Amino acid sequence: MTNSDKKLIRRWYWAGATLVFIILIIGGITRLTGSGLSMTEWQPIMGVIPPLNEAQWEEAFEQYKQYPEYQQINRGMGMAEFKVIFFWEYLHRMAARTLGIVFIVPFLWFLSRRIFDKKQFLRAVFLMTLGMGQALMGWYMVQSGLADIPAVSHYRLAAHLSLAFVIFGACVWFALDLRPYKHSPGSGRKELIKWLWLFTLLLAVQIVWGAFVAGLNAGHIYNTFPKMFQYWFPPELWISEPLLINLVDNIVTVQWVHRVVGTLLAINVLAIWIRSYQLKTTITTKMWSLSLFAVVLIQYTIGVFTLIYHVPISLGVIHQAAAMILFGVLLGYLHFLKKA
């Protein structure tokens, strides 16, 4: 591949990462406004066309009324309110379809122009496979909320969110692989990479448990910090049997785990920042450490305020978006240490 070819493909990857980030924000609004179950059918082609007249809106609304969310939660909702929740779910699905087009059309063009080498071709196929899997996972998640209980499975929500992070991460990493580096990390590189892998593991756990918190509405209890009311260890932590089920199904334990892992991430990134100054690293490495530390500090603060104010939509969406920004900074730092 020529340098111009690499530049084109790099921009394509960055476009994919940007769209995933935008979809994450729209998805967060969709979830927090209770809009995710407003479209009760999945029609990948015909679903592009929204209701265009009153008769079609009435038909869509009548379909919604047949499902538990309307019958148990939103009974008495008017058409105007339905149109609002329908809008967010529709926008979320359209953004996802746009991402599909952004992947497929350039892919076919690159293929026809023989721009891909073998490595980039396989990476592109991998990304599109992930994208198709994400679409199926999204509908699989929605289906769980159309049954008896009008709430999506928090396990499926966690899988859907995690896959979004994987797609975003792959786009970012592949884009970074196609850029040249002008600076070196200096000494201490291997130690910092170990610290960052630990941080990556903790962040993966935090993202999954963040989805559990969202899916179980666990952010609406124990809205104090740093203690959970007067407790460091609330009495409801281990009330379910078997014991380990508390970690994933008990809303108190799920929130507690999210707090603890968040604190561990803060301690970990503080250690990374300090070690980058103790070791003989370059100024670029130190700036990466400082950037990661700053984003974690901001995200931790946003998380605390989101909890204290009972998860307002604005803070909830910012908290979720900041998590993906944090992940992007982590990938940039890790890639710099490994590849520069």
C-alpha positions in Angstrom: 0.0 0.0 0.0 1.1 3.5 -0.7 1.1 6.2 1.9 -2.0 7.8 0.3 -3.8 4.4 0.5 -2.9 4.1 4.2 -4.2 7.6 4.8 -7.5 6.8 3.1 -8.0 3.6 5.1 -6.9 5.4 8.3 -9.6 8.0 7.8 -12.1 5.2 7.2 -11.3 3.6 10.5 -11.5 7.0 12.3 -14.9 7.6 10.7 -16.1 4.3 12.0 -14.8 5.1 15.5 -16.5 8.5 15.4 -19.9 7.0 14.4 -19.7 4.3 17.1 -19.1 7.1 19.6 -22.1 9.1 18.3 -24.3 5.9 18.4 -23.2 5.3 22.0 -24.5 8.8 22.9 -27.8 8.3 21.1 -28.1 4.8 22.7 -27.6 6.3 26.1 -30.3 8.9 25.5 -32.6 6.1 24.2 -32.1 4.0 27.3 -32.4 6.9 29.8 -35.6 8.2 28.2 -37.2 4.8 28.2 -37.4 4.7 24.4 -35.7 1.4 23.6 -38.9 -0.7 23.4 -41.0 1.8 21.4 -40.3 0.0 18.1 -41.6 -3.6 18.4 -40.3 -5.0 15.1 -37.0 -5.3 13.5 -37.1 -4.6 9.8 -33.5 -3.9 8.5 -34.8 -2.7 5.1 -38.4 -1.5 5.5 -37.7 -0.2 9.0 -35.8 2.7 7.4 -39.1 4.4 6.6 -40.8 5.9 9.7 -44.6 6.4 10.0 -45.5 9.2 7.5 -49.1 9.9 8.3 -51.6 9.7 11.1 -52.9 6.3 10.1 -49.3 4.8 10.2 -48.6 6.5 13.5 -51.8 5.0 14.9 -50.8 1.6 13.6 -47.3 1.9 15.3 -48.9 3.1 18.5 -51.4 0.2 18.5 -48.6 -2.3 18.1 -46.7 -0.7 21.0 -49.9 -1.0 23.2 -49.8 -4.8 22.8 -46.6 -5.1 24.8 -45.9 -5.1 28.5 -44.1 -1.7 28.6 -47.3 0.2 27.7 -49.6 -2.1 29.7 -47.5 -2.0 32.9 -45.6 1.3 32.8 -46.9 3.7 30.2 -50.7 3.0 30.1 -52.5 6.2 29.3 -49.5 7.6 27.3 -50.7 9.9 24.5 -49.6 10.0 20.9 -47.3 13.0 21.4 -45.4 11.2 24.1 -45.1 8.0 22.0 -43.7 10.0 19.1 -40.9 11.3 21.4 -39.8 7.8 22.5 -40.2 6.5 19.0 -37.9 9.2 17.7 -35.0 8.2 19.9 -35.2 4.5 19.1 -35.6 5.3 15.4 -32.6 7.7 15.5 -30.6 5.0 17.2 -31.4 2.4 14.6 -30.8 4.9 11.7 -27.4 5.8 13.1 -26.5 2.2 13.3 -27.6 1.7 9.6 -25.5 4.7 8.6 -22.5 3.1 10.3 -23.2 0.0 8.2 -23.2 2.1 5.0 -20.0 3.9 6.1 -18.3 0.5 6.5 -19.7 -1.3 3.4 -19.5 1.4 0.7 -15.8 2.4 1.2 -14.9 -1.3 1.7 -16.3 -2.2 -1.8 -14.5 0.8 -3.3 -11.2 -0.1 -1.7 -11.7 -3.6 -2.9 -12.4 -2.6 -6.5 -9.4 -0.3 -6.5 -7.2 -3.0 -5.0 -6.1 -0.7 -2.2 -6.3 -3.3 0.5 -3.3 -5.5 1.4 -4.1 -8.8 3.0 -3.8 -7.5 6.5 -6.2 -4.6 6.0 -8.7 -6.7 4.1 -8.9 -9.2 6.9 -9.3 -6.4 9.4 -12.1 -4.8 7.4 -13.9 -8.2 7.2 -13.4 -8.6 10.9 -15.0 -5.1 11.6 -18.0 -5.8 9.3 -18.5 -9.2 11.0 -18.5 -7.4 14.4 -21.0 -4.8 13.0 -23.4 -7.5 11.8 -23.1 -9.3 15.2 -23.8 -6.0 17.0 -27.0 -5.5 14.9 -28.3 -8.9 15.9 -27.3 -8.4 19.5 -29.2 -5.1 19.6 -32.4 -6.9 18.5 -31.8 -9.8 20.8 -31.5 -7.3 23.6 -34.7 -5.5 22.6 -36.6 -8.8 22.4 -35.9 -9.5 26.1 -37.9 -6.4 27.0 -40.9 -7.4 24.8 -41.8 -10.4 27.0 -43.5 -10.5 30.3 -41.2 -8.0 32.1 -40.9 -4.7 30.3 -37.1 -4.2 30.8 -34.3 -5.5 28.6 -32.0 -8.1 30.2 -29.0 -6.4 31.8 -26.9 -9.3 30.6 -27.8 -8.6 27.0 -27.4 -4.8 27.6 -23.9 -5.5 28.9 -23.1 -7.7 25.8 -24.4 -5.0 23.5 -22.4 -2.2 25.2 -19.3 -4.3 25.4 -19.4 -5.2 21.7 -19.8 -1.4 20.9 -16.5 -0.8 22.8 -14.8 -3.7 21.0 -15.8 -2.2 17.6 -14.7 1.3 18.7 -11.5 -0.1 20.0 -10.7 -2.1 16.9 -11.3 1.0 14.7 -9.0 3.1 16.9 -6.3 0.5 17.1 -6.3 -0.2 13.3 -6.2 3.6 12.6 -3.3 4.1 14.9 -1.5 1.2 13.2 -1.4 3.2 10.0 0.2 6.4 11.4 3.9 7.0 11.9 5.4 7.9 15.2 7.9 10.7 15.6 8.7 10.1 19.3 9.9 7.2 21.4 8.6 6.2 24.9 12.1 6.1 26.5 13.0 3.6 29.2 10.4 1.9 31.5 8.2 1.0 28.6 7.7 -2.6 29.5 6.8 -1.8 33.1 4.2 0.8 32.0 2.7 -1.7 29.5 2.1 -4.1 32.4 0.4 -1.4 34.4 -1.7 -0.5 31.5 -2.8 -4.1 30.9 -4.0 -4.2 34.5 -5.8 -1.0 33.9 -7.4 -2.5 30.8 -8.6 -5.5 32.7 -10.2 -3.3 35.4 -11.7 -1.0 32.8 -13.3 -4.0 31.0 -14.9 -5.1 34.3 -16.0 -1.6 35.0 -17.7 -1.2 31.6 -19.6 -4.5 32.1 -20.7 -3.6 35.6 -21.6 -0.1 34.5 -24.0 -1.8 32.0 -25.4 -3.9 34.9 -26.0 -0.7 36.9 -27.8 0.8 34.0 -29.9 -2.3 33.2 -30.9 -2.9 36.8 -31.5 0.9 37.5 -29.0 0.4 40.4 -28.0 4.1 40.2 -31.3 5.1 41.8 -30.4 3.6 45.2 -27.9 4.6 47.9 -27.3 8.0 46.3 -24.6 9.1 48.7 -20.8 9.1 48.3 -18.3 7.9 49.4 -20.4 5.8 51.8 -23.6 4.1 50.8 -25.7 6.1 53.4 -23.8 5.2 56.6 -22.3 2.0 55.3 -19.1 1.0 53.6 -20.6 -2.5 53.2 -24.4 -2.2 53.0 -26.4 -5.0 54.8 -28.0 -6.1 51.5 -24.7 -7.0 49.8 -24.9 -10.8 50.1 -28.6 -11.5 50.8 -29.2 -13.6 47.6 -28.5 -17.4 47.2 -26.2 -18.7 45.8 -23.8 -16.1 47.1 -22.1 -15.2 43.8 -25.4 -14.3 42.1 -25.3 -11.1 44.2 -22.4 -9.9 42.0 -24.6 -9.7 38.9 -28.2 -9.7 40.1 -28.3 -7.8 43.4 -28.7 -4.1 42.6 -26.9 -3.1 45.8 -24.0 -5.4 45.2 -23.8 -4.4 41.5 -23.6 -0.7 42.5 -21.0 -1.5 45.2 -18.8 -3.4 42.7 -19.0 -0.4 40.3 -17.9 1.9 43.0 -15.0 -0.3 44.1 -13.7 -1.1 40.6 -13.9 2.7 39.8 -11.8 3.4 42.9 -9.3 0.7 41.9 -9.0 2.3 38.5 -8.3 5.7 40.0 -5.5 4.1 42.2 -4.1 2.3 39.3 -3.9 5.3 37.1 -2.3 7.3 39.9 0.4 4.7 40.1 0.9 4.8 36.3 1.3 8.6 36.4 3.8 8.5 39.3 5.8 5.7 37.7 6.0 7.5 34.4 7.8 10.3 36.3 10.0 8.0 38.3 11.2 6.1 35.3 13.3 7.7 32.6 10.5 8.2 30.2 10.2 10.9 27.5 8.0 13.9 27.8 5.5 12.3 25.3 5.1 9.3 27.6 4.6 11.6 30.6 1.9 13.5 28.7 0.1 10.3 27.9 0.2 9.3 31.6 -1.1 12.7 32.6 -3.9 12.6 29.9 -5.0 9.2 31.2 -4.9 10.3 34.8 -6.9 13.5 33.9 -9.6 11.6 32.0 -10.0 9.1 34.8 -10.3 11.9 37.4 -13.0 13.6 35.2 -14.9 10.4 34.7 -14.8 9.5 38.4 -16.2 12.9 39.3 -18.9 12.7 36.7 -19.8 9.2 38.0 -20.1 10.6 41.6 -22.4 13.4 40.5 -24.5 11.1 38.3 -25.1 9.0 41.4 -25.8 11.8 43.8 -28.3 13.4 41.5 -30.2 10.2 40.8 -28.9 9.7 37.2 -30.2 12.7 35.3 -30.3 12.1 31.5 -27.5 14.7 30.8 -25.1 13.3 33.4 -25.9 9.7 32.5 -25.1 10.2 28.9 -21.9 12.2 29.6 -20.8 9.5 32.0 -21.2 6.8 29.3 -19.6 9.0 26.6 -16.6 9.7 28.9 -16.1 6.0 29.4 -15.5 5.6 25.6 -13.2 8.6 25.6 -11.3 7.1 28.4 -11.0 3.8 26.5 -9.8 5.7 23.4 -7.0 7.5 25.5 -6.0 4.1 27.0 -5.7 2.6 23.5 -3.7 5.5 22.3 -1.3 5.3 25.2 -0.9 1.5 25.0 -0.4 1.7 21.2 2.3 4.3 21.6 4.2 2.2 24.1 3.9 -1.0 22.1 4.5 0.4 18.6 6.5 3.6 18.8 
